[in-house]
Amino acid sequence: MYDNTTENGRRNFIGKLAAGAATISLATIATPLKASEKIISDNSIDPSNPDDLFKNINGKHKVVFDVTQPHEIYPFAWPRVFLLTNQATGTPEKENSVIVVLRHTAIGYAMDNRIWEQYPIGDVFKANDPVTQQASKRNPFWKPAAGAFTIPGFGPIPIGINELQESGVKFMVCDAAMTVYSAAVAQAMGKDAAEVRKDWNAALLPGMSLVPSGVWALGRAQEKGCAYIFAG
């Protein structure tokens, strides 16, 4: 069991996690997409056909941000900068198509605070709280307090996931990574993998779309004409 009160407990958990991840085969990632097991939050999307997520990518300027790790504030600052500078050069934010793909160790940001509290998400994914600079016990980019993020020269900037969604940014999360990491965390904590995965699915944020894999989504976005930007 993970002991979050001591450094030894943290190291013991991380060691168990690494061992668990090493035993997961590639077959785990290849689970077919089944509508009954997946969550696609946009009601206009057919959950059995994730390609529908890309049917309205028709902005004047189109971009997909590839988020592979927490990378401090960059996964959320860059989409906002893209929108702000396009607006400054004549294109209103809603006339752009912006996609953010959360994959690999960035998938924690796709889930609500309950999961960060219940599981050692901050430790597992090396995601620090911007305030404490310690492993986060919350999703710092979901409904942050007003003025929580400030950039020199710009001042406070609205880079919360909910704030970006209000500006038309679409968020997608890698199902393959959710499968692998939920299984590894379950093994390290002595829990049932299916139950942990079900719990993580239930914790996906409103407007967060589950896709077969992050690389699949990046490929589809570029086929729709989105420029690729690494969010790091």
C-alpha positions in Angstrom: 0.0 0.0 0.0 1.3 3.4 -0.9 2.4 5.5 2.1 2.2 9.2 1.3 3.7 10.3 4.6 7.3 9.2 4.1 9.9 9.4 1.4 10.6 5.7 1.8 6.9 5.0 1.1 7.0 7.2 -2.0 10.1 5.4 -3.3 8.6 2.0 -2.5 5.5 2.9 -4.5 7.4 4.2 -7.5 9.5 1.0 -7.5 6.4 -1.1 -7.5 4.9 1.0 -10.3 8.0 0.6 -12.4 7.9 -3.2 -11.9 4.2 -3.3 -12.7 4.7 -1.3 -15.9 7.4 -3.6 -17.0 5.1 -6.6 -16.9 2.4 -5.0 -19.2 2.6 -6.4 -22.7 1.9 -4.5 -25.9 -1.2 -6.6 -26.2 -2.6 -4.5 -23.3 -2.4 -1.4 -25.5 -4.1 -3.0 -28.5 -7.5 -3.4 -26.9 -10.1 -2.7 -29.6 -12.2 0.4 -29.2 -15.6 -0.5 -27.9 -18.3 2.0 -27.5 -19.6 0.4 -24.3 -16.2 0.8 -22.6 -15.3 4.3 -23.8 -16.2 7.8 -22.9 -16.6 10.5 -25.6 -18.2 13.5 -24.0 -19.4 15.4 -27.0 -23.0 14.3 -27.5 -22.8 15.0 -31.2 -20.1 12.4 -31.6 -20.8 8.8 -32.4 -18.7 6.9 -29.7 -18.2 4.0 -32.1 -16.6 6.2 -34.7 -13.9 8.5 -33.0 -13.1 9.9 -36.4 -16.2 12.1 -35.9 -14.2 14.1 -33.4 -12.3 15.6 -36.3 -15.3 16.4 -38.6 -15.5 20.1 -37.5 -11.8 20.9 -37.7 -12.3 23.7 -40.2 -10.8 26.9 -38.7 -8.9 29.5 -40.6 -5.8 28.4 -38.6 -5.5 24.8 -37.4 -3.0 23.4 -34.9 -2.6 20.3 -32.7 -0.4 20.4 -29.6 1.3 17.2 -28.6 1.5 16.9 -24.8 3.7 13.9 -23.7 4.6 15.1 -20.1 3.4 17.6 -17.5 6.0 20.2 -18.8 5.1 22.8 -16.2 2.5 25.3 -17.7 3.5 24.9 -21.3 0.8 22.4 -22.4 -1.8 25.1 -21.6 0.2 28.3 -22.1 1.0 27.6 -25.7 -2.6 27.1 -26.8 -3.5 30.4 -25.2 -0.6 32.2 -26.8 -1.6 30.7 -30.1 -5.1 32.1 -29.7 -4.0 35.5 -28.3 -1.5 36.1 -31.1 -3.9 35.0 -33.8 -6.5 37.4 -32.4 -3.9 40.2 -32.4 -3.3 39.5 -36.1 -6.9 39.5 -37.1 -8.4 36.0 -36.4 -10.9 35.8 -33.5 -10.2 32.8 -31.2 -13.4 30.9 -32.2 -12.3 31.0 -35.9 -9.3 28.9 -35.1 -9.2 25.1 -34.6 -7.0 24.1 -31.7 -6.6 20.5 -30.4 -4.6 19.5 -27.3 -3.7 15.8 -27.1 -2.8 14.5 -23.6 -0.8 11.3 -23.9 2.0 9.3 -22.1 2.6 10.9 -18.6 0.4 13.9 -19.3 -2.9 11.9 -19.0 -3.3 12.9 -15.3 -4.5 16.4 -16.5 -7.5 14.7 -18.2 -8.9 13.7 -14.8 -10.6 15.5 -11.9 -9.2 16.4 -8.5 -10.7 13.3 -6.8 -8.4 11.0 -8.7 -5.4 13.1 -7.8 -6.3 12.9 -4.2 -7.2 9.2 -4.3 -4.2 8.0 -6.3 -0.6 9.3 -6.3 -1.0 10.9 -9.7 1.5 13.7 -8.9 4.2 11.1 -8.0 3.4 8.7 -10.8 3.5 11.4 -13.5 6.0 13.7 -11.9 3.5 16.5 -12.0 4.3 19.2 -9.4 1.8 21.7 -7.9 2.7 25.2 -9.3 2.3 26.6 -5.8 4.1 24.1 -3.6 6.5 22.7 -6.2 5.8 19.3 -4.6 4.0 16.3 -6.2 0.5 17.7 -6.8 -2.5 16.4 -5.0 -4.9 18.2 -7.4 -5.3 18.9 -11.1 -3.8 22.5 -11.1 -5.2 23.2 -14.5 -8.8 22.4 -13.9 -10.8 25.4 -12.8 -7.8 27.3 -11.3 -8.4 30.4 -9.2 -8.5 33.7 -11.0 -5.0 35.0 -11.5 -3.4 31.7 -10.6 -1.1 31.8 -13.6 0.9 34.9 -14.5 3.5 35.4 -17.2 5.9 38.4 -17.1 5.0 41.0 -19.6 1.5 39.5 -20.1 0.2 39.4 -16.5 -2.5 36.9 -15.5 -3.5 34.5 -18.3 -6.5 32.2 -18.4 -4.8 28.8 -19.1 -7.1 26.5 -17.1 -8.5 23.6 -19.2 -12.0 24.9 -18.6 -11.0 28.4 -19.8 -9.3 27.0 -22.9 -12.4 25.0 -23.6 -14.5 28.1 -23.4 -12.2 29.5 -26.1 -13.0 26.6 -28.4 -9.9 24.4 -27.6 -10.6 20.6 -27.9 -8.9 18.2 -25.5 -8.2 14.6 -26.2 -6.7 11.9 -24.0 -4.9 8.7 -25.0 -6.8 5.5 -24.2 -3.7 3.4 -24.6 -1.9 5.4 -21.9 -4.9 5.3 -19.6 -5.0 1.5 -20.0 -1.3 1.0 -19.3 -0.9 3.4 -16.4 -4.1 2.5 -14.6 -3.1 -1.2 -14.7 0.4 -0.4 -13.4 -1.0 1.8 -10.6 -3.5 -0.9 -9.7 -0.7 -3.5 -9.5 1.4 -1.2 -7.3 -1.4 -0.5 -5.0 -2.8 -4.1 -4.9 -6.0 -3.1 -6.5 -8.1 -4.6 -9.4 -6.9 -3.2 -12.7 -10.4 -3.1 -14.2 -11.8 -1.2 -11.2 -9.1 1.3 -11.3 -9.6 1.9 -15.0 -13.3 2.2 -14.5 -12.6 4.8 -11.8 -10.2 6.8 -14.0 -12.8 6.7 -16.9 -15.4 8.1 -14.5 -13.1 10.9 -13.5 -12.5 12.3 -17.1 -13.2 16.0 -17.1 -16.2 17.4 -19.0 -15.4 17.9 -22.6 -12.4 15.5 -22.5 -12.6 13.1 -25.4 -11.0 9.6 -25.1 -9.2 8.6 -28.3 -7.7 5.2 -29.3 -4.2 6.5 -28.8 -2.5 9.9 -28.7 -0.5 9.2 -31.8 -3.7 8.1 -33.6 -5.2 11.5 -32.7 -2.1 13.4 -33.8 -2.2 11.6 -37.1 -5.8 12.3 -37.7 -5.4 16.0 -36.8 -2.6 16.5 -39.2 -4.6 14.7 -41.9 -7.2 17.5 -41.3 -4.6 20.1 -42.0 -3.5 20.9 -38.4 0.0 22.1 -37.9 1.9 20.0 -35.3 3.5 21.7 -32.3 5.2 19.8 -29.5 3.9 21.3 -26.2 7.2 21.4 -24.2 
